[in-house]
């Protein structure tokens, strides 16, 4: 009887710890993560030889009190043996109610001039803020095609929908 009582007490203690541990694990709050992205936006640049193509999408996200703006994409028909661009800069902006709260600029001139194709990502422009609503990602590509003597142009990408 003495052993049965001890086994029962150990079993009850182990069951209580297991249930208590599970309660503790499930009671932890989940970290909130919110993200909205545009679809891919495509542009074909009138470079000599094969025209260079670029596809980009923008994302705005929120995690742990920070908001982020990031661009993802790829290019193809770059070159690898000569320059197609004198300038190719992607500026990503984190905006709230159309006011810039953070920027990140990435220079892809050398990458495009030296490679046939590659994935690219630029980010993150970020801001710590408890302000709710109106957060978006926007971006501009400033480019200058090598040899065309026309100077720089801008490609304004469509922004994301807003998040809180």
C-alpha positions in Angstrom: 0.0 0.0 0.0 2.9 2.3 0.8 4.4 1.9 -2.7 1.0 2.4 -4.4 0.5 5.7 -2.5 3.9 6.9 -3.4 3.5 6.0 -7.1 0.1 7.8 -7.1 1.7 10.9 -5.6 4.5 10.9 -8.1 2.1 10.3 -11.0 -0.2 13.2 -9.8 2.9 15.5 -9.4 4.2 14.7 -12.9 0.7 15.2 -14.3 0.3 18.6 -12.6 3.8 19.7 -13.9 2.9 18.6 -17.4 -0.4 20.3 -17.4 1.0 23.4 -15.8 3.9 23.5 -18.3 1.4 23.2 -21.2 -0.7 26.0 -19.7 2.4 28.2 -19.4 3.4 27.5 -23.0 0.0 28.2 -24.4 -0.5 31.3 -22.3 2.5 33.1 -23.8 1.3 36.0 -26.1 2.1 35.6 -29.8 4.1 38.3 -31.5 2.0 40.2 -33.9 3.3 40.4 -37.5 1.4 42.2 -40.2 2.5 42.5 -43.9 1.1 43.8 -47.1 2.8 43.6 -50.5 2.2 44.9 -54.0 2.2 42.5 -56.9 5.4 42.4 -59.0 5.9 45.6 -61.1 7.9 45.1 -64.3 9.9 47.5 -66.5 11.9 46.8 -69.6 14.8 49.2 -70.0 15.8 50.1 -73.6 19.5 49.2 -73.1 21.6 48.2 -76.1 21.7 44.5 -77.0 19.1 42.7 -75.0 16.8 45.0 -73.2 17.2 44.7 -69.4 14.2 43.6 -67.5 13.5 44.4 -63.8 10.6 43.1 -61.7 10.1 44.5 -58.2 7.5 44.2 -55.4 7.2 46.3 -52.3 6.2 45.2 -48.8 5.3 47.1 -45.7 5.3 45.2 -42.4 5.0 45.6 -38.7 6.6 43.6 -36.0 7.4 44.3 -32.3 6.6 48.0 -32.5 8.6 48.6 -35.7 7.4 49.3 -39.2 9.5 48.2 -42.2 9.5 48.9 -46.0 11.3 46.5 -48.2 11.6 45.8 -52.0 12.2 42.4 -53.5 12.7 41.3 -57.1 15.0 40.3 -59.8 16.5 41.4 -63.1 17.5 39.6 -66.3 19.3 40.5 -69.6 21.9 42.4 -67.6 25.2 42.0 -69.2 28.3 40.6 -67.5 30.8 42.0 -70.0 29.9 45.7 -70.5 28.0 48.5 -68.8 24.3 48.9 -69.5 23.7 51.6 -66.8 25.7 54.6 -65.6 23.3 54.7 -62.6 20.7 52.3 -61.2 19.6 53.2 -57.6 16.5 51.9 -55.8 15.2 54.0 -53.0 12.7 52.4 -50.7 10.6 54.6 -48.5 8.5 53.9 -45.4 5.7 56.4 -45.2 2.9 57.2 -42.8 0.1 59.2 -44.3 2.3 60.1 -47.3 5.1 61.5 -45.1 8.5 59.8 -45.2 9.5 58.1 -41.9 12.5 56.1 -43.2 14.5 55.5 -46.4 16.9 52.9 -47.7 18.8 53.3 -51.0 20.5 50.4 -52.8 22.8 50.8 -55.7 22.5 48.0 -58.3 24.5 49.5 -61.1 27.5 47.2 -60.7 25.4 44.1 -60.1 23.3 44.6 -63.3 26.4 45.7 -65.3 28.4 42.6 -64.2 25.8 39.8 -64.2 23.2 38.4 -66.6 20.6 38.0 -63.9 20.2 38.0 -60.2 17.7 38.3 -57.3 17.7 41.7 -55.5 16.3 43.0 -52.3 16.5 46.4 -50.7 15.5 47.1 -47.2 14.6 47.7 -44.7 13.7 51.3 -44.1 12.3 51.2 -40.6 10.7 53.3 -37.9 9.8 52.5 -34.3 6.4 54.0 -33.6 3.2 53.2 -31.8 1.2 55.3 -34.2 -1.6 53.3 -35.8 -2.8 53.4 -39.4 -1.5 54.8 -42.7 1.9 53.0 -43.0 2.9 52.2 -46.6 6.0 51.3 -48.6 6.9 53.3 -51.7 9.9 53.2 -54.0 11.7 55.0 -56.8 14.3 53.7 -59.2 16.7 56.4 -60.6 18.5 55.2 -63.6 20.7 56.4 -66.4 21.2 54.2 -69.5 24.8 54.0 -70.6 25.6 55.7 -73.9 22.2 57.2 -74.6 23.2 60.8 -73.6 19.7 61.4 -72.2 20.6 61.7 -68.5 18.7 60.2 -65.5 15.1 59.1 -65.4 12.9 58.0 -62.6 10.6 54.9 -62.3 8.0 55.5 -59.6 6.7 52.2 -58.3 3.1 51.9 -57.1 3.0 51.7 -53.3 1.5 49.2 -51.0 -1.9 49.3 -49.2 -1.6 50.7 -45.7 -1.3 48.8 -42.5 -1.8 49.8 -38.8 
